[in-house]
Amino acid sequence: MAVDMEQFRRDGHRIEKWSVGWMVLSLAMWAWFGYRLLKNNDQGFGRHAEDTHALVGILALAVIPTIIAATTTAYAQVMFRLARQAKSAVG
């Protein structure tokens, strides 16, 4: 069974691009959460129950792309490491 190091590198680059996209989405959602939190603090935190619930919802939604971004980044690094090991095993 031949290990195709070029395939590992191509997959690593493709996954790394997806990782950057997830990271941008994650940062945008965290910025939205921070904006809403600071805006809510100006009005007095906890005065409006729906504002507090909205903040918790935004926080919960922001965690999902953050986890996906971390996972895809780690997976891309694994693919690059496999490509290096395949190259050293071949030559």
MARNU-189525 format. One record per residue: residue number from 1; residue in one letter; chain; x, y, z of N, C-alpha, C, O in turn. Coordinates in Angstrom, 3 decimals, decimal comma. Example, Ala and Ser with C-alpha at 12.3 -4.5 7.8 and 13.67 -1.06 7.14 Angstrom:
% residues 2
+------+------+-------+----------+----------+----------+----------+----------+----------+----------+----------+----------+----------+----------+----------+
| resi | resn | chain |      n_u |      n_v |      n_w |     ca_u |     ca_v |     ca_w |      c_u |      c_v |      c_w |      o_u |      o_v |      o_w |
+------+------+-------+----------+----------+----------+----------+----------+----------+----------+----------+----------+----------+----------+----------+
|    1 |    A |     A |   13,190 |   -5,690 |    7,800 |   12,300 |   -4,500 |    7,800 |   13,200 |   -3,300 |    7,800 |   14,236 |   -3,319 |    8,465 |
|    2 |    S |     A |   12,850 |   -2,250 |    7,080 |   13,670 |   -1,060 |    7,140 |   12,900 |    0,030 |    7,870 |   13,409 |    1,138 |    8,039 |
+------+------+-------+----------+----------+----------+----------+----------+----------+----------+----------+----------+----------+----------+----------+
% end
This chain:
% residues 91
+------+------+-------+----------+----------+----------+----------+----------+----------+----------+----------+----------+----------+----------+----------+
| resi | resn | chain |      n_u |      n_v |      n_w |     ca_u |     ca_v |     ca_w |      c_u |      c_v |      c_w |      o_u |      o_v |      o_w |
+------+------+-------+----------+----------+----------+----------+----------+----------+----------+----------+----------+----------+----------+----------+
|    1 |    M |     A |    0,841 |   -1,175 |    0,000 |    0,000 |    0,000 |    0,000 |    0,888 |    1,241 |    0,000 |    1,638 |    1,478 |    0,947 |
|    2 |    A |     A |    0,801 |    2,003 |   -1,034 |    1,620 |    3,200 |   -1,172 |    0,922 |    4,388 |   -0,511 |   -0,281 |    4,602 |   -0,662 |
|    3 |    V |     A |    1,710 |    5,132 |    0,211 |    1,188 |    6,322 |    0,873 |    1,466 |    7,508 |   -0,037 |    2,610 |    7,749 |   -0,421 |
|    4 |    D |     A |    0,431 |    8,237 |   -0,376 |    0,566 |    9,374 |   -1,276 |    0,744 |   10,643 |   -0,450 |   -0,223 |   11,213 |    0,054 |
|    5 |    M |     A |    2,008 |   11,076 |   -0,320 |    2,272 |   12,254 |    0,500 |    1,687 |   13,514 |   -0,123 |    1,310 |   14,439 |    0,598 |
|    6 |    E |     A |    1,605 |   13,565 |   -1,448 |    1,000 |   14,737 |   -2,094 |   -0,484 |   14,841 |   -1,758 |   -1,016 |   15,940 |   -1,598 |
|    7 |    Q |     A |   -1,138 |   13,710 |   -1,652 |   -2,564 |   13,723 |   -1,281 |   -2,739 |   14,251 |    0,141 |   -3,670 |   15,008 |    0,417 |
|    8 |    F |     A |   -1,839 |   13,848 |    1,044 |   -1,887 |   14,369 |    2,411 |   -1,705 |   15,886 |    2,420 |   -2,417 |   16,604 |    3,123 |
|    9 |    R |     A |   -0,743 |   16,364 |    1,631 |   -0,502 |   17,812 |    1,587 |   -1,690 |   18,558 |    0,991 |   -2,085 |   19,602 |    1,509 |
|   10 |    R |     A |   -2,265 |   18,035 |   -0,095 |   -3,439 |   18,686 |   -0,699 |   -4,607 |   18,720 |    0,274 |   -5,277 |   19,742 |    0,418 |
|   11 |    D |     A |   -4,848 |   17,594 |    0,941 |   -5,927 |   17,550 |    1,925 |   -5,655 |   18,513 |    3,081 |   -6,569 |   19,177 |    3,569 |
|   12 |    G |     A |   -4,412 |   18,585 |    3,511 |   -4,053 |   19,502 |    4,590 |   -4,303 |   20,950 |    4,219 |   -4,814 |   21,719 |    5,032 |
|   13 |    H |     A |   -3,947 |   21,333 |    2,995 |   -4,181 |   22,710 |    2,548 |   -5,675 |   23,008 |    2,417 |   -6,130 |   24,094 |    2,774 |
|   14 |    R |     A |   -6,431 |   22,039 |    1,905 |   -7,874 |   22,228 |    1,756 |   -8,536 |   22,381 |    3,122 |   -9,384 |   23,253 |    3,313 |
|   15 |    I |     A |   -8,150 |   21,543 |    4,058 |   -8,728 |   21,605 |    5,400 |   -8,292 |   22,884 |    6,111 |   -9,058 |   23,463 |    6,881 |
|   16 |    E |     A |   -7,073 |   23,317 |    5,853 |   -6,586 |   24,554 |    6,457 |   -7,393 |   25,752 |    5,972 |   -7,651 |   26,675 |    6,745 |
|   17 |    K |     A |   -7,794 |   25,750 |    4,706 |   -8,644 |   26,837 |    4,190 |  -10,004 |   26,832 |    4,876 |  -10,530 |   27,888 |    5,230 |
|   18 |    W |     A |  -10,571 |   25,648 |    5,063 |  -11,836 |   25,562 |    5,791 |  -11,660 |   26,059 |    7,228 |  -12,547 |   26,715 |    7,775 |
|   19 |    S |     A |  -10,538 |   25,752 |    7,821 |  -10,262 |   26,171 |    9,187 |  -10,240 |   27,693 |    9,306 |  -10,766 |   28,261 |   10,263 |
|   20 |    V |     A |   -9,630 |   28,337 |    8,332 |   -9,587 |   29,806 |    8,339 |  -10,998 |   30,374 |    8,225 |  -11,336 |   31,346 |    8,901 |
|   21 |    G |     A |  -11,815 |   29,773 |    7,374 |  -13,195 |   30,225 |    7,242 |  -13,978 |   30,088 |    8,538 |  -14,706 |   31,000 |    8,929 |
|   22 |    W |     A |  -13,828 |   28,949 |    9,202 |  -14,504 |   28,753 |   10,477 |  -13,983 |   29,728 |   11,526 |  -14,741 |   30,200 |   12,373 |
|   23 |    M |     A |  -12,679 |   30,030 |   11,469 |  -12,104 |   30,966 |   12,432 |  -12,659 |   32,376 |   12,239 |  -12,940 |   33,078 |   13,211 |
|   24 |    V |     A |  -12,813 |   32,783 |   10,982 |  -13,375 |   34,108 |   10,691 |  -14,815 |   34,181 |   11,198 |  -15,212 |   35,164 |   11,824 |
|   25 |    L |     A |  -15,592 |   33,133 |   10,922 |  -16,969 |   33,102 |   11,421 |  -16,994 |   33,148 |   12,942 |  -17,807 |   33,859 |   13,532 |
|   26 |    S |     A |  -16,117 |   32,402 |   13,567 |  -16,048 |   32,383 |   15,020 |  -15,707 |   33,762 |   15,586 |  -16,329 |   34,218 |   16,545 |
|   27 |    L |     A |  -14,726 |   34,411 |   14,991 |  -14,341 |   35,747 |   15,468 |  -15,469 |   36,747 |   15,282 |  -15,678 |   37,611 |   16,133 |
|   28 |    A |     A |  -16,197 |   36,637 |   14,180 |  -17,328 |   37,542 |   13,946 |  -18,406 |   37,333 |   15,002 |  -18,988 |   38,295 |   15,503 |
|   29 |    M |     A |  -18,670 |   36,080 |   15,336 |  -19,697 |   35,812 |   16,341 |  -19,258 |   36,266 |   17,735 |  -20,074 |   36,767 |   18,509 |
|   30 |    W |     A |  -17,977 |   36,092 |   18,055 |  -17,488 |   36,585 |   19,345 |  -17,522 |   38,110 |   19,393 |  -17,807 |   38,693 |   20,439 |
|   31 |    A |     A |  -17,235 |   38,752 |   18,270 |  -17,328 |   40,218 |   18,223 |  -18,773 |   40,667 |   18,419 |  -19,035 |   41,644 |   19,120 |
|   32 |    W |     A |  -19,704 |   39,952 |   17,801 |  -21,123 |   40,265 |   17,975 |  -21,532 |   40,104 |   19,436 |  -22,250 |   40,941 |   19,985 |
|   33 |    F |     A |  -21,069 |   39,020 |   20,060 |  -21,354 |   38,806 |   21,478 |  -20,771 |   39,936 |   22,329 |  -21,443 |   40,458 |   23,219 |
|   34 |    G |     A |  -19,519 |   40,312 |   22,052 |  -18,891 |   41,395 |   22,814 |  -19,607 |   42,720 |   22,645 |  -19,771 |   43,476 |   23,603 |
|   35 |    Y |     A |  -20,030 |   42,998 |   21,423 |  -20,771 |   44,232 |   21,157 |  -22,077 |   44,257 |   21,938 |  -22,410 |   45,252 |   22,581 |
|   36 |    R |     A |  -22,815 |   43,143 |   21,873 |  -24,099 |   43,087 |   22,580 |  -23,897 |   43,153 |   24,093 |  -24,705 |   43,751 |   24,803 |
|   37 |    L |     A |  -22,817 |   42,536 |   24,588 |  -22,544 |   42,567 |   26,021 |  -22,225 |   43,983 |   26,473 |  -22,745 |   44,438 |   27,493 |
|   38 |    L |     A |  -21,379 |   44,685 |   25,730 |  -21,033 |   46,056 |   26,102 |  -22,231 |   46,981 |   25,968 |  -22,420 |   47,876 |   26,792 |
|   39 |    K |     A |  -23,040 |   46,773 |   24,940 |  -24,240 |   47,576 |   24,759 |  -25,220 |   47,330 |   25,899 |  -25,876 |   48,257 |   26,374 |
|   40 |    N |     A |  -25,314 |   46,085 |   26,332 |  -26,202 |   45,731 |   27,431 |  -25,687 |   46,297 |   28,750 |  -26,486 |   46,669 |   29,609 |
|   41 |    N |     A |  -24,372 |   46,369 |   28,928 |  -23,811 |   46,922 |   30,165 |  -24,090 |   48,412 |   30,282 |  -24,233 |   48,939 |   31,385 |
|   42 |    D |     A |  -24,167 |   49,086 |   29,150 |  -24,483 |   50,514 |   29,188 |  -25,902 |   50,755 |   29,694 |  -26,175 |   51,777 |   30,323 |
|   43 |    Q |     A |  -26,794 |   49,826 |   29,422 |  -28,187 |   49,982 |   29,838 |  -28,437 |   49,408 |   31,232 |  -29,524 |   49,584 |   31,781 |
|   44 |    G |     A |  -27,478 |   48,745 |   31,794 |  -27,647 |   48,111 |   33,090 |  -27,892 |   46,624 |   32,905 |  -28,969 |   46,213 |   32,471 |
|   45 |    F |     A |  -26,915 |   45,839 |   33,227 |  -26,986 |   44,399 |   32,954 |  -28,073 |   43,749 |   33,796 |  -28,184 |   44,002 |   34,996 |
|   46 |    G |     A |  -28,872 |   42,909 |   33,150 |  -29,869 |   42,143 |   33,857 |  -31,221 |   42,813 |   33,985 |  -32,146 |   42,230 |   34,551 |
|   47 |    R |     A |  -31,357 |   44,031 |   33,468 |  -32,656 |   44,694 |   33,576 |  -33,670 |   44,070 |   32,635 |  -34,855 |   43,991 |   32,960 |
|   48 |    H |     A |  -33,220 |   43,632 |   31,488 |  -34,124 |   43,052 |   30,508 |  -33,803 |   41,574 |   30,363 |  -32,713 |   41,198 |   29,932 |
|   49 |    A |     A |  -34,768 |   40,745 |   30,728 |  -34,537 |   39,303 |   30,710 |  -34,279 |   38,808 |   29,299 |  -33,438 |   37,931 |   29,102 |
|   50 |    E |     A |  -34,987 |   39,353 |   28,303 |  -34,770 |   38,877 |   26,934 |  -33,381 |   39,245 |   26,416 |  -32,813 |   38,510 |   25,608 |
|   51 |    D |     A |  -32,830 |   40,366 |   26,864 |  -31,465 |   40,711 |   26,470 |  -30,464 |   39,704 |   27,035 |  -29,514 |   39,315 |   26,356 |
|   52 |    T |     A |  -30,683 |   39,289 |   28,270 |  -29,807 |   38,307 |   28,886 |  -29,919 |   36,966 |   28,171 |  -28,914 |   36,293 |   27,940 |
|   53 |    H |     A |  -31,139 |   36,581 |   27,824 |  -31,333 |   35,326 |   27,093 |  -30,704 |   35,396 |   25,708 |  -30,148 |   34,410 |   25,224 |
|   54 |    A |     A |  -30,790 |   36,547 |   25,078 |  -30,174 |   36,717 |   23,755 |  -28,656 |   36,592 |   23,863 |  -28,025 |   35,990 |   22,995 |
|   55 |    L |     A |  -28,070 |   37,149 |   24,909 |  -26,625 |   37,036 |   25,097 |  -26,197 |   35,589 |   25,302 |  -25,181 |   35,157 |   24,757 |
|   56 |    V |     A |  -26,954 |   34,854 |   26,072 |  -26,625 |   33,443 |   26,299 |  -26,758 |   32,669 |   24,989 |  -25,949 |   31,785 |   24,709 |
|   57 |    G |     A |  -27,759 |   32,989 |   24,196 |  -27,933 |   32,332 |   22,903 |  -26,787 |   32,626 |   21,954 |  -26,288 |   31,727 |   21,277 |
|   58 |    I |     A |  -26,367 |   33,889 |   21,902 |  -25,240 |   34,260 |   21,040 |  -23,965 |   33,564 |   21,512 |  -23,166 |   33,099 |   20,699 |
|   59 |    L |     A |  -23,781 |   33,498 |   22,817 |  -22,609 |   32,820 |   23,362 |  -22,619 |   31,340 |   23,001 |  -21,589 |   30,781 |   22,624 |
|   60 |    A |     A |  -23,776 |   30,710 |   23,117 |  -23,875 |   29,291 |   22,758 |  -23,599 |   29,081 |   21,273 |  -22,941 |   28,110 |   20,897 |
|   61 |    L |     A |  -24,089 |   29,972 |   20,435 |  -23,841 |   29,854 |   19,000 |  -22,383 |   30,148 |   18,645 |  -21,861 |   29,585 |   17,683 |
|   62 |    A |     A |  -21,724 |   31,014 |   19,403 |  -20,335 |   31,350 |   19,115 |  -19,382 |   30,213 |   19,471 |  -18,299 |   30,102 |   18,896 |
|   63 |    V |     A |  -19,781 |   29,383 |   20,407 |  -18,917 |   28,279 |   20,838 |  -18,799 |   27,218 |   19,743 |  -17,740 |   26,610 |   19,586 |
|   64 |    I |     A |  -19,866 |   26,989 |   18,989 |  -19,878 |   25,928 |   17,972 |  -18,813 |   26,150 |   16,896 |  -17,999 |   25,254 |   16,674 |
|   65 |    P |     A |  -18,782 |   27,318 |   16,209 |  -17,719 |   27,483 |   15,210 |  -16,320 |   27,564 |   15,808 |  -15,336 |   27,268 |   15,130 |
|   66 |    T |     A |  -16,225 |   27,964 |   17,074 |  -14,922 |   27,993 |   17,733 |  -14,371 |   26,576 |   17,877 |  -13,192 |   26,336 |   17,619 |
|   67 |    I |     A |  -15,217 |   25,648 |   18,286 |  -14,787 |   24,254 |   18,426 |  -14,451 |   23,659 |   17,062 |  -13,461 |   22,942 |   16,922 |
|   68 |    I |     A |  -15,272 |   23,954 |   16,058 |  -15,016 |   23,430 |   14,713 |  -13,713 |   23,997 |   14,161 |  -12,948 |   23,274 |   13,523 |
|   69 |    A |     A |  -13,449 |   25,293 |   14,400 |  -12,207 |   25,901 |   13,924 |  -10,991 |   25,251 |   14,584 |   -9,995 |   24,974 |   13,915 |
|   70 |    A |     A |  -11,068 |   25,010 |   15,869 |   -9,948 |   24,360 |   16,580 |   -9,732 |   22,943 |   16,070 |   -8,595 |   22,507 |   15,893 |
|   71 |    T |     A |  -10,820 |   22,230 |   15,837 |  -10,718 |   20,846 |   15,374 |  -10,135 |   20,772 |   13,965 |   -9,264 |   19,944 |   13,697 |
|   72 |    T |     A |  -10,606 |   21,625 |   13,072 |  -10,092 |   21,579 |   11,700 |   -8,636 |   22,043 |   11,636 |   -7,867 |   21,551 |   10,809 |
|   73 |    T |     A |   -8,254 |   22,977 |   12,494 |   -6,854 |   23,392 |   12,545 |   -5,967 |   22,231 |   12,990 |   -4,918 |   21,981 |   12,396 |
|   74 |    A |     A |   -6,387 |   21,532 |   14,027 |   -5,609 |   20,382 |   14,499 |   -5,549 |   19,287 |   13,437 |   -4,504 |   18,663 |   13,252 |
|   75 |    Y |     A |   -6,648 |   19,049 |   12,744 |   -6,678 |   18,012 |   11,710 |   -5,759 |   18,378 |   10,543 |   -5,088 |   17,507 |    9,990 |
|   76 |    A |     A |   -5,725 |   19,654 |   10,166 |   -4,822 |   20,082 |    9,098 |   -3,365 |   19,859 |    9,505 |   -2,551 |   19,438 |    8,684 |
|   77 |    Q |     A |   -3,036 |   20,137 |   10,760 |   -1,674 |   19,920 |   11,235 |   -1,317 |   18,435 |   11,220 |   -0,182 |   18,069 |   10,917 |
|   78 |    V |     A |   -2,281 |   17,586 |   11,546 |   -2,047 |   16,137 |   11,489 |   -1,769 |   15,714 |   10,050 |   -0,872 |   14,907 |    9,806 |
|   79 |    M |     A |   -2,528 |   16,251 |    9,096 |   -2,318 |   15,907 |    7,688 |   -0,925 |   16,337 |    7,219 |   -0,260 |   15,593 |    6,498 |
|   80 |    F |     A |   -0,485 |   17,512 |    7,615 |    0,857 |   17,970 |    7,236 |    1,935 |   17,086 |    7,870 |    2,942 |   16,777 |    7,234 |
|   81 |    R |     A |    1,719 |   16,684 |    9,117 |    2,686 |   15,806 |    9,782 |    2,732 |   14,440 |    9,103 |    3,810 |   13,865 |    8,951 |
|   82 |    L |     A |    1,582 |   13,914 |    8,692 |    1,558 |   12,645 |    7,970 |    2,288 |   12,758 |    6,635 |    2,970 |   11,823 |    6,217 |
|   83 |    A |     A |    2,145 |   13,900 |    5,967 |    2,847 |   14,107 |    4,697 |    4,361 |   14,113 |    4,915 |    5,111 |   13,546 |    4,121 |
|   84 |    R |     A |    4,802 |   14,760 |    6,001 |    6,245 |   14,769 |    6,293 |    6,756 |   13,369 |    6,611 |    7,839 |   12,983 |    6,170 |
|   85 |    Q |     A |    5,977 |   12,610 |    7,377 |    6,397 |   11,244 |    7,708 |    6,409 |   10,353 |    6,492 |    7,282 |    9,495 |    6,365 |
|   86 |    A |     A |    5,455 |   10,536 |    5,590 |    5,419 |    9,749 |    4,364 |    6,618 |   10,075 |    3,469 |    7,179 |    9,202 |    2,807 |
|   87 |    K |     A |    6,993 |   11,359 |    3,470 |    8,153 |   11,773 |    2,663 |    9,435 |   11,176 |    3,220 |   10,290 |   10,727 |    2,458 |
|   88 |    S |     A |    9,579 |   11,166 |    4,553 |   10,796 |   10,610 |    5,141 |   10,830 |    9,092 |    5,018 |   11,911 |    8,505 |    4,969 |
|   89 |    A |     A |    9,667 |    8,445 |    4,968 |    9,633 |    6,990 |    4,807 |    9,985 |    6,585 |    3,373 |   10,581 |    5,532 |    3,149 |
|   90 |    V |     A |    9,615 |    7,424 |    2,412 |    9,892 |    7,121 |    1,004 |   11,349 |    7,382 |    0,674 |   12,013 |    6,572 |    0,027 |
|   91 |    G |     A |   11,832 |    8,523 |    1,130 |   13,182 |    8,912 |    0,702 |   14,027 |    9,151 |    1,814 |   15,198 |    9,488 |    1,638 |
+------+------+-------+----------+----------+----------+----------+----------+----------+----------+----------+----------+----------+----------+----------+
% end
